Structure formats: C-alpha cells, structure tokens
Amino acid sequence: MIARRSLLAAGAILPFAAQAQVQAQDIGSGQRPLRIGVTAGPHAQVMEKVREIAARPEGPGQGLAIRIVEFQDYIQPNAALAAGDLDANSYQHQPFLDQQVADRRLPLVAAGKTLIFPIGVYSRRHRSVADLPAGGRIAIPNDPTNGGRALVLLARSGAFTLRGGNDFRATVADIAENPRRFRIVELEAAQLPRVLDEVEAASINTNFAIPAGLNPVRDSIALESADSPYANLIAVRQQDREAAWVRRLVAAYQTQEVKDFVQATFQGAVVPAF
C-alpha cells in the first residue's frame, strides 16, 4: 500500500511538473510576454526601445516579447519581482539592490548593467551650492543608498563635511561640520521634484528629474560625474539567473542601437554603463 500511494503521488505530480516546464519555455512568447518592471520616465523610455529590438526574430533578443509595467516608487518593483508578479525589473543600481536584499531578504540578483543616472542638486532660486542661504532646507531621497549619494555630492560641493568615508552609506548623522546650518529634509525620491519650490535645493535622481522637466546637464547646480559607480542594472530572481530569456533580454539591452538612442534622447544626462 505504501508503494502504491507513492506511485500515485508521483503520477499526480508529473502533469504539474510538465505544465511548469511548458510555462517556463513559453516565457517571452506572445502568449506569455516577459513582464519587466520599470520606473516611469527614462527607464520606461529606454525599455520601449529594448522591447522593439528584442521583438526582432533575427536580433539579439531572438523574438522576445516584452510587457512593460511602470511603477512610481523604488520599493514596489522589487517586491513585485520577488513575489513573481514580474520576471525582471530595470531601475536600480547595485548598492540599492544589495540593501533591499539584505533588509527585506529578497531572492534577487543582478543580470546585467544598463545605465548610469548621475544624481543632481537643483534649485529654483540659486545658481550654485555656494549661494544657498544659511539655515536653508535641502531635500534629499530618504532611501539609504540614494540619500547617501546626495549627502556625498553636497559635501563635495562645499555644503558641509562628512565624517568617515564619503560613500552611499553616509547618513545625516554623519554630517560633521555644517557652518551654514543647513536643514536636511528626507523625502521619498519620487516626491522631490514636487517640493522644489518649497526648499532652497533638492537632490533629485535623474530618472525623476527628467520627467519633471529638469535637464541634469543644464539645470543642476551640482551633478555627479559621468563615471559614477552607481550603474543601474536588470534584476531577476535567483532561480532565473541562468535562464535563456535572461541572456536574450540582456543582449537586446546592451546594443549599440540602445546606446545611440540614449545619447540622442538624453543628450548626456543618462550614460550607458555597458
């Protein structure tokens, strides 16, 4: 009886296993498009181009079908990917992904580099960080990695000094000398363009600055260099890292055609990292 129950159980499992295998093979087909999460703005614009390239049967994507899903924040795309509602996402740099994996125990890994979005400082009233008045409020992103990037950029621009290493792990508590008594306001990254009229300056991620009509090259009063180490990436679940569709997706993204599109569209404000 034990042997019979085991055999029946195995027979019951096989159809589901076969179904799962068929579904895995279908990922990227017209019946089951690849679901990729992006933040609205430049990431979405570039992914539209990638979708066009990937769909070509003779191209690097080998006819890969893509459905783009837009998000308005930095948290939900990773949560959706970990939950299986997405197959991949494209919007974050490695330090942010590492922090999310550590804090939220997400089974996500990087699959390939995409773009560098230098973070900038913007002001409606002042032309340089040196012009910012004493006691003024400066808004920065409230997530740990981009908040640290903003603080480092402000420190290098002369707003204040930071104790310890000047990298993305810096926090407001690391401000050592602040002779002009700037007040740092931490807000969700997507909200920063909306408060620009209410503060003396704000450090805004480029993917949110551009949709708000801000050109990082023309409008920022301080800007990370183009060789910033914060290259964005395509993230997938650990279980999918060796999947054929992942290689096809990365190949479709990392093309000269995408490089040319980025340069023509963003005029140096966004830099390919491949």
N, C-alpha and C positions, 0 to 999 in steps of 0.2 A: 504493500500500500504506500509505503514511503517513497519507493522508487517511482510508482505511478504518479503520485502527487508532484514529484519533482519534474517528471517528464511533461505533465500537463502544464505546470508553471512555465517551463521552458518554451512550450508551444505557444502559450499565451503571450510571452514576451517578444517572440520573434517578429510578429507583424508590426509591433510598435517600433522595434529597432529598425526594421526595414523602412518604415514610414519616416523615421527620423533621418535615416541616411538619404532618402529621396529628397526630403525637405532641405537638407544641407547642400545637396547637389543643385537644388533649384535657386539658392541664394544668388541674387544678381541677375536673375532672369526676368522677363517681362511679367511672369506670373507672380514672382516674389522678388521685387526690386530690393536692392541694398538700401537700408534705412540709415541715413547719415545725419547726425545732429550737428548743427552749426549755430553760432550766434548771428543775429540779424546784422546786416551791414557787409563789410568787406569779406568776411569768411563765407557768407552766403553767396556773394557775387562771384568769388573765385570758384566755389563749388559748383555753381551753374556752368562755368566753363569746363570744369573737370567732368561734369556729367555729360556734356556734349562730346568730349574727347573719348571718354570711357565707352560710350554707346557705339562707337565705330567698330564693326566686326574685325577689321584688319588692323586696328590700332592697338596700343599697349594695354588697353582695358579689355580687349577681345569681346566687345559687345556687352559690357557690364551695364546693367540697368540700375539707376540710382534714383531714390526718392529723398529729397532734401527736407529735413524737419528743422524749423527755426525756433530758437529759444531767445529769451530776453535777459537771462542771467547766466552766471558761471557755475551754478550748482546743479541745476536740473539735467543738463546734458550728460553728466557723469552718472547721476542717479538712474536716468533712463537707460543708459548703456549697461550698467551693472544689472538692472532688472530684466534685460532682454528686450526692451521696447525699441532699442536701436541696435544696429550691427556695428557702428563705428561713430566716432564724433571727431570734429576738427575745429578746435577753437582755443586750445590751451597750450601753455609751454610746460616743459618738463618739471621745473620746480613746483608748479601748481598741481600737476598730476601727482607727483610724489607726495605732496602734502595731503591731497584728497585720499590717496590710497592709504596713507598712514592714519589719518584721522577717522576715516569712515570705513576702513577695511574693505575697500573696493577691489575686486579682482581684475584690474585694468592694467594694460601695458601700452607702451608706445610702439607704433608700427612703422613710422617714417616721418621725417621732418617736412614742414610745409613753408611757413612764412615767419618773418620777424616783424613785429609791430612795435616800433620804438614808442615808449610811453613819454608823454609830454606834459609840460605845465602850461596852462592857459590863463589869461586874464582879460576881462573886458575893459579894465581901467588902466592897466600898467603895461609898459613895454619891456620890462626886464624884472628878474627876481630882485635885483638891487633896488628897484623902485617901489617895492611893496612896503607899505607903511607899517610902523611898529604897532604891535597888538592886533594886526590883521588876521583874519581867519583864512586858512589854507585847507582845502578839502582834498582828501586822498582816498583811494579804494580801501575798503575795510577787510578785504581778504588778505591773509598773511603774506603771500608772496608779492602781489602787486602793490600792497601797502609798503612793503619793504623797498621795492624798486623805486616808488615815489619818494620815499624819505632819502634814499641814496642820491637820487637825482637832485633833490632840493639841497642836500648838503653839499654836493659837488658844485652847485650853482651859488653857494655862499649864504643860504638862508640860515643855517645853523650848523653845528658839528655833531657827529655821532660818535659815541664811544664804541670800542670794539671794531669788528670787521664791518666794512661797508658793503653789505650784500643784502639779498632779499629777505634775510632773516631779521633785519632791523625792525624795531617797533618804536612807537612813540616814547616808550620808557628809555630808549637808548639815546635820546637827544641829550647831549652833554652840555653844550653852550648854545643859548638861544637869546642873544643880546637884544634882538628886536621883539622878543616875547610873542612870537607867532603862536596862534592857537590852531592846533591841528584838529580838523573835523573828519572823522572816518565815516564814509558812506558806502553803500553798495555801488559797485563800479558803474552800473548802467544809469544810476541817478546823477552822476557827477555833471554831465553837460547841462542838466536842468537847473542846477544850483549855481551856475557860473555867475549869474547876475547878483547873487546874494553873498558871495565871498570875494576876497581880494584875488584869489587864484585857486585853481584846481588842477590836480594831476589826473589826466584822463587817458585811459587806454585808447590806442589808435582805432581799434575796431568799434569803439563807441564815439570817438571824436568825429570821424568822417561822416557818419550818418547825421550828426548834429550840425554839419556844415563847416566843421573846423578842419583846416588843412595843416597837418603837423609841421610840414616844412615851412609854410608861410605864416601860420598864426601862433605857433607855440612861442613862449618866452624862455623855454628850456626844453631840450629834447635829448633822449638817449642817442648814443651814436649808432650808426647802422650795423656795427659789429657787436651789438648787444648779444649776450649769451642766451637770451630768452627766446629761443626758436620755438615756434608753435609746432604742433605735431598732430598726426592722426592716431587716435587711441582706439583700441579694441579690447575685448575680453581676453584674458589669458588663454582660454580654451581655443580661441580662434587665431592666435598669433601666427600659426603656420598654414592657415587655410589659403587655398589658391586664390580666392576672391580678394584676400588682403593684399597679396602681391600684385594683383591686377589693378586694384584701387590705387596703391602707392605709385605704380608705374604710370598710370594715367595722370596722376597729380604732378609727378616730378618730370615734367616735359618742358622742352624749350617753348612750346606754344603757351603753356601756363606762365612761364617767366615773362614772355613778351606781353601777354595780357595784363599781368600785374604791373609791369612798367608803364604800359600805355594808359592804364586805368588810374593808377595811384601816383604816378609821377615822383617816385622815390619815397613816398610816405610809407609804403609797405615794401619789404625787401624779401625776395625768395631766399630760403635757407637750404636749398639743395643745388 
